[in-house]
Amino acid sequence: MADEIAQHNALPRLLTPEQEALLALYIQNLDGYMAELKASDAIQVEIETQHLKKILSS
């Protein structure tokens, strides 16, 4: 693990610190969006399940 960190630090930087901070913020927002999407997908499945149960019990 320490070798990987040393190797990473030895590589030339592609992004400025500001760009890295912006990229980290973008990734954080994207992770939040994906979590919301997953939650809405689960809610949709629950709605469809309840609807099918109602149809089958009639």
VENQUIJO-V255420 format. One record per residue. SS is DSSP state (A for helix, B for strand, O for the rest). Layout:
# VENQUIJO-V255420
ss = (SS:SS)
This chain:
# VENQUIJO-V255420
ss = (O:A:A:A:A:A:A:A:A:A:O:O:O:O:O:O:A:A:A:A:A:A:A:A:A:A:A:A:A:A:A:A:A:A:A:A:A:A:A:A:A:A:A:A:A:A:A:A:A:A:A:A:A:A:A:A:A:O)
